[in-house]
Amino acid sequence: MLILRWCVCMSEYPFGSDEDRAMLAKVPKEKLLDFFFLQIRNLWRVDGLYFLGIEKRFGTEAATEIDAGVWETMAQIEAKSLQRMFNVDENPDVATIISLLRKSSWTLDQPFKIIEVTAKRAVLSISRCRTQETRLGKGLSEFPCKLVRFSYLQNFAKALNPMVKVNCLVCPPDKHPKELWCKWEFTL
């Protein structure tokens, strides 16, 4: 219920002021796209910084549990916001769910993704992961992100159609090939 109230309250706010929209309308399209992706990356930087702070103070397990809860809620908010923005009916099929997922902040920040879609099934694979590569580059261990990502993807899909099933085919802490960080299946 709190999520619904938050969404309704936030829906009263426009997507930027008239002045900001006019300013951005003057930016060349390619530069505007770069700017858009930079802002998505900044969202993920904040997420990562919060996670690292919680992890440092309370450990990886506590940070992962908190992160999973945050992204579970964010998934519902983001799915419903995209559904309204793109005028998608209730209980869409797998292809439509994936179409909206492709527009989500997480998926847009995954340049190394492969998405396969059929009438009743979709598979999303991530071959390179900025989060994992950054952690490894800093001498940290692989982040066991399965709980967080599963929570996000399942809640995103179920916010759109409660009948959809999300299955993790591989994701850390699972053993995975070097060229595949995670792989997710969506079915109806």
C-alpha positions, -999 to +999 in steps of 0.1 A: +000+000+000+029+024+008+043+018-027+010+026-043+007+058-023+043+068-032+036+061-069+004+082-069+022+111-051+052+109-075+029+108-105+018+143-096+053+156-105+061+163-141+091+148-159+111+180-155+103+217-155+093+235-187+127+253-185+147+220-181+127+204-210+134+234-232+171+233-223+174+196-230+154+199-263+183+220-276+209+193-270+218+173-301+201+138-301+233+118-298+246+139-269+211+137-253+213+099-255+247+100-239+234+123-212+204+100-206+227+069-202+250+089-179+221+096-156+212+059-155+248+051-147+247+077-119+217+059-104+237+027-104+267+045-089+246+057-060+233+021-056+268+008-056+281+033-031+252+027-007+258-011-010+296-007-004+289+015+027+264-010+041+287-039+033+317-023+050+297-016+081+275-047+084+289-073+060+280-087+026+250-107+038+232-077+054+240-055+025+226-081+001+194-085+021+189-047+022+197-043-015+173-071-024+145-054-005+152-020-021+152-035-057+121-056-050+102-024-043+119-005-071+110-032-095+073-028-088+075+010-090+095+009-123+073-017-139+041+002-132+056+035-142+067+021-175+034+003-180+016+037-176+041+056-197+039+032-227+001+025-223+005-013-218-026-032-208-028-054-176-014-089-178+008-085-209+025-114-226+062-123-222+073-103-252+056-071-239+071-077-204+105-079-219+099-048-240+092-029-208+121-045-190+144-034-218+134+002-209+142-003-172+171+014-156+189-019-149+186-033-184+195+000-201+227+000-180+236-034-194+253-029-227+265-065-229+231-082-229+215-108-252+177-111-252+159-139-270+121-137-272+095-162-284+058-162-280+058-178-245+094-175-234+123-150-231+159-154-220+180-125-209+218-131-206+245-107-194+279-115-208+298-087-190+288-071-158+301-037-148+293-043-111+312-076-110+341-063-130+344-032-108+344-053-076+370-077-090+391-047-102+391-033-066+402-066-052+368-075-038+351-109-042+323-116-067+290-101-054+265-129-048+238-109-067+214-138-074+190-128-045+190-091-055+186-097-092+160-124-088+140-102-065+141-073-090+133-093-121+106-114-105+089-084-090+092-064-122+075-092-142+049-101-116+039-064-112+029-066-149+015-101-150+012-123-118+012-154-140+047-150-153+075-172-140+111-160-137+138-187-134+175-181-127+196-202-150+229-189-136+239-160-114+266-155-088+272-171-063+266-199-089+296-211-108+294-195-143+315-194-174+338-164-178+317-151-207+284-153-189+276-136-156+239-143-154+210-157-174+173-154-167+143-172-182+108-157-183+078-179-191+040-178-190 
